[in-house]
Amino acid sequence: MKILFAGSPAIAVPSLEALCNIEGVHLAGVLTNPDSAKGRKSFLQQTEISEAAGGLQNKFSFPVFKPEKLDAVFREEIKSLGCDLLVSFAYGKIFGPKFLSLFRLGGINIHPSLLPKYRGPSPIQAAILNRDKVTGISIQTLAEKMDSGDVYVSEELQLTGDETADTLADTVSKKAALMLPGVIKNIMEGKSAPAAQDHTLASFCKLITRDDGIIDWSKSAAEIEASVRAFTPWPLCRTFHKTRELFLLRTALYNGDFKQIPEKGAGYVLGIDKQYGILIQTGEGILAVTELQYQAKKALFWRDFLNGARDFTGVKFDKRGNYGI
């Protein structure tokens, strides 16, 4: 079976590697996003899939494609490969019917949620933001509507409440790579029987933007703590200390003696607790911060941070950099 693999970020790398080692599978090519400018000096940087594919090409001979558009010219190039199946994991572009028609057996997609829950581009973040106890991985057929295809297999992942987006993505990446070979083999042997989703139960998640990381202190401590985990490593949750952008990297719900701390209003830095760290009042409950970072500075444990920010206690933050004392 000749397969074209489409993916871009690191989460898809183990699945690409797994495809290379399935008996009877020939990886005909890898499709990924174009190199993009990164950093202040705008150096071009390839996707993690492009980088991984470069390392695999020494052993497995296949081309890597980085088109800006899946247009007619590019479709002809892919048509010439004579692929049987498209396998996609976090590629980053929508496949239209003309592109999917190039594959004799259509396409399958790996999606890190228990479909039909969390269709869309950020299911990992959505599960953390909503403080779910369980999430999962689904392998589905590629369909015209986003993440609406029939499901070959899905597996649950139990959540502890400590996951960040990057640690959960790492778990998903490894688990998906174990699930994929079984699906591919069943398709090769004609044993696959995907089940239709119940579309009435569908829920959706949105594209994450940098502004999603701005902390709304009127929210509860539980909501903010979940946001800190969901937006690690990007876009990171942040507030402002006077005019300086401040990232909160590690937080927890404060379970100490509330009676000893007067409530001052959402966003107010109440002080410190030697066990929990810096305490900040939220719209409901107190958030304990243990690791912080000023923009363009290194991350610091809360004690070390306060050594260089002695005017920190007593500040009242808001979402956009206004402050009061």
C-alpha positions in Angstrom: 0.0 0.0 0.0 1.3 3.4 -1.0 0.7 6.1 1.6 1.1 9.9 1.6 1.6 11.2 5.2 0.5 14.7 6.0 1.5 16.4 9.3 3.4 19.4 10.7 4.1 19.6 14.4 6.0 17.3 16.8 2.9 15.4 17.9 2.7 13.7 14.5 6.4 12.5 14.4 5.9 9.1 16.1 3.0 8.3 13.7 5.2 9.1 10.7 7.9 6.9 12.1 5.4 4.1 12.8 4.2 4.2 9.2 7.8 3.6 8.0 7.8 0.3 9.8 4.5 -1.3 8.9 5.0 -4.4 6.7 3.4 -3.9 3.3 3.4 -0.1 3.5 5.4 2.1 1.2 5.7 5.7 2.3 5.3 7.5 -1.0 5.8 11.0 0.3 5.4 13.4 3.2 3.3 16.5 3.1 4.0 19.3 5.5 3.6 23.1 5.9 6.2 25.4 4.3 9.2 26.6 6.3 8.3 29.8 8.2 10.1 32.7 9.7 10.8 32.4 13.4 12.3 34.7 16.0 13.4 38.3 15.8 15.8 37.7 13.0 13.1 35.8 11.0 15.2 32.8 10.3 13.4 30.2 8.2 12.5 27.2 10.3 11.1 23.9 9.0 8.3 22.0 10.7 9.1 19.2 13.1 7.7 16.7 10.6 10.0 18.1 7.9 13.0 17.7 10.2 12.0 14.2 11.2 11.4 13.3 7.5 14.9 14.5 6.7 16.3 12.0 9.1 14.2 9.1 7.8 15.1 9.7 4.1 18.5 8.1 4.6 16.8 4.8 5.2 13.4 5.2 3.5 13.5 7.0 0.1 10.5 9.4 -0.3 10.0 13.1 -1.3 8.9 15.8 1.1 6.4 18.3 -0.1 5.9 21.8 1.3 3.3 23.5 -0.9 1.8 26.9 -0.1 -1.5 25.7 -1.6 -3.0 22.3 -2.6 -3.7 23.7 -6.1 -4.1 22.0 -9.5 -0.4 22.0 -10.2 0.4 20.3 -6.9 -2.5 17.8 -7.2 -1.0 16.6 -10.5 2.3 16.0 -8.7 0.6 14.0 -6.0 -1.5 12.1 -8.6 1.7 10.9 -10.3 2.7 9.0 -7.1 -0.3 6.7 -7.4 -1.1 6.7 -3.7 -3.7 4.4 -2.2 -4.3 6.3 1.1 -3.7 9.6 2.7 -2.8 9.6 6.5 -3.1 13.0 8.2 -2.2 14.1 11.7 -2.2 17.9 12.5 -1.3 18.9 9.0 -2.8 22.4 9.4 -4.8 22.7 6.1 -8.2 21.5 4.9 -8.2 18.8 2.3 -10.8 19.5 -0.4 -12.7 16.8 -2.4 -10.4 17.2 -5.4 -7.4 16.4 -3.4 -9.0 13.5 -1.5 -10.1 12.0 -4.8 -6.4 11.3 -5.7 -6.4 8.5 -3.2 -8.0 5.1 -4.1 -8.9 4.4 -0.5 -9.5 8.0 0.6 -7.9 9.4 3.7 -7.8 8.9 7.5 -7.1 11.4 10.2 -5.7 11.1 13.8 -7.6 13.4 16.1 -6.7 13.8 19.8 -10.2 13.7 21.3 -13.1 11.2 21.7 -15.1 12.3 18.7 -17.6 13.8 18.2 -16.3 15.7 21.2 -14.0 18.6 20.5 -13.9 18.7 16.7 -11.5 21.4 15.6 -7.9 22.6 16.0 -7.3 22.6 19.8 -8.8 19.4 21.4 -5.9 19.0 23.8 -6.2 22.5 25.1 -10.0 22.2 25.3 -9.8 19.0 27.5 -7.5 20.8 29.9 -9.5 24.1 29.9 -12.7 22.2 30.7 -10.9 20.2 33.4 -12.0 16.9 31.9 -11.3 13.6 33.7 -11.0 11.7 30.4 -10.0 12.5 26.9 -8.8 10.3 24.1 -7.7 9.7 20.5 -9.8 8.9 17.5 -8.8 7.7 14.1 -11.4 8.7 11.6 -12.0 8.9 7.8 -11.3 12.3 6.3 -14.7 13.9 5.4 -15.8 17.1 3.8 -16.8 18.6 7.2 -14.1 19.0 9.8 -13.6 16.0 12.0 -17.0 14.5 11.0 -15.8 11.3 9.4 -16.6 7.7 10.5 -14.4 6.5 13.3 -12.2 3.4 12.9 -11.0 3.3 16.5 -10.9 5.5 19.6 -9.2 5.0 22.9 -9.6 6.8 26.2 -6.8 8.6 28.2 -7.3 9.3 31.8 -6.4 12.7 33.0 -4.8 13.5 36.4 -5.4 17.3 36.4 -1.7 18.0 36.2 -1.3 17.8 32.4 -0.1 20.7 30.4 -0.7 21.0 26.7 2.8 19.8 25.9 2.9 16.8 28.3 -0.6 15.7 27.1 0.5 16.1 23.4 3.5 13.9 24.2 1.3 11.2 25.6 -1.1 11.5 22.6 1.7 11.3 20.1 3.1 8.0 21.5 -0.4 6.4 21.9 -1.5 7.4 18.4 1.6 5.8 17.0 0.6 2.5 18.7 -2.9 2.7 17.4 -2.2 3.6 13.8 -0.6 0.3 12.5 -3.6 -1.7 13.5 -6.0 0.6 11.6 -3.7 0.5 8.5 -3.4 -3.3 8.6 -7.2 -3.6 8.8 -7.6 -1.3 5.8 -5.1 -3.3 3.8 -6.9 -6.5 4.6 -10.3 -5.1 3.9 -11.4 -5.7 7.5 -12.1 -2.1 8.5 -15.6 -1.1 9.5 -15.7 2.5 10.7 -18.7 3.6 12.7 -20.6 6.8 12.0 -20.4 9.6 14.6 -23.5 10.8 16.4 -23.4 14.3 15.0 -26.0 15.5 17.5 -23.4 15.1 20.2 -20.7 17.1 18.4 -18.9 19.9 20.2 -16.2 22.2 18.8 -13.0 23.9 19.9 -11.4 27.0 18.4 -8.0 28.0 17.1 -5.9 29.2 19.9 -4.5 32.8 19.6 -1.9 34.7 21.6 -4.6 36.8 23.2 -6.1 33.7 24.8 -3.2 33.7 27.2 -4.2 37.1 28.7 -5.4 36.3 32.2 -8.9 37.5 33.2 -8.7 37.8 36.9 -12.4 37.9 37.3 -12.4 34.2 36.5 -12.1 31.6 39.2 -8.7 30.3 40.4 -9.6 26.8 39.0 -10.3 28.3 35.6 -7.0 30.3 35.6 -5.0 27.3 36.8 -6.4 25.2 34.0 -5.6 28.0 31.5 -2.0 28.1 32.7 -1.7 24.4 31.9 -3.6 24.5 28.7 -1.5 27.3 27.3 1.8 25.8 28.1 4.0 26.0 26.1 2.1 28.4 23.9 0.8 31.1 24.1 1.5 31.1 27.9 -0.7 32.8 30.4 0.3 36.3 31.2 -0.6 39.4 33.1 1.3 42.7 33.7 3.4 43.9 36.6 3.1 47.7 36.0 4.2 47.9 32.4 6.1 44.6 32.2 4.6 41.6 30.7 4.7 38.7 33.2 4.1 35.0 32.4 2.7 32.7 35.0 4.3 29.3 34.3 3.3 27.1 37.2 0.3 27.6 39.5 -2.0 25.7 41.9 -5.2 26.3 43.8 -4.5 27.7 47.3 -5.8 25.4 50.0 -4.3 27.1 53.0 -6.0 29.1 55.7 -8.3 31.6 53.9 -9.3 33.3 57.1 -5.9 34.8 57.6 -5.9 36.6 54.2 -8.3 39.5 53.7 -10.0 39.5 50.3 -8.9 42.5 48.2 -10.5 42.0 44.9 -9.7 40.0 41.7 -6.1 40.4 40.6 -4.7 41.6 43.9 -1.4 40.1 45.1 -2.2 39.2 48.6 1.3 38.1 49.7 3.1 34.8 50.1 2.7 31.4 51.7 5.9 29.6 52.4 4.4 26.3 51.2 2.3 27.5 48.3 4.1 30.6 46.9 2.8 33.9 45.7 -1.0 34.3 46.4 -3.3 36.2 44.0 -6.9 36.8 44.6 -9.2 35.8 41.7 -12.9 36.1 41.0 -13.4 33.0 43.1 -10.7 31.5 45.3 -6.9 32.2 45.5 -4.3 31.2 43.0 -0.9 30.2 44.2 2.0 30.9 41.8 5.3 29.0 42.1 7.1 29.8 38.8 7.1 33.2 36.9 8.9 34.9 34.1 9.2 38.4 32.9 9.2 38.8 29.1 12.7 38.2 27.7 14.0 37.0 31.1 14.5 33.6 32.5 11.9 31.6 34.4 12.3 31.8 38.2 11.0 30.0 41.2 8.8 32.4 43.2 11.3 33.0 46.0 14.0 34.0 43.5 11.6 36.1 41.5 10.6 38.2 44.6 14.3 38.9 45.2 14.2 41.0 42.1 10.6 42.3 42.4 10.3 43.7 45.9 7.4 45.9 45.0 5.3 43.0 43.9 3.1 42.4 46.9 0.1 44.8 46.9 -0.2 45.2 43.2 -3.5 44.7 41.6 -3.4 43.3 38.1 -5.9 43.6 35.3 -6.0 42.0 31.8 -4.2 44.6 29.8 -1.4 46.2 31.9 -3.3 48.7 33.9 -2.5 48.4 37.6 -3.2 49.9 41.0 -1.9 49.6 44.5 
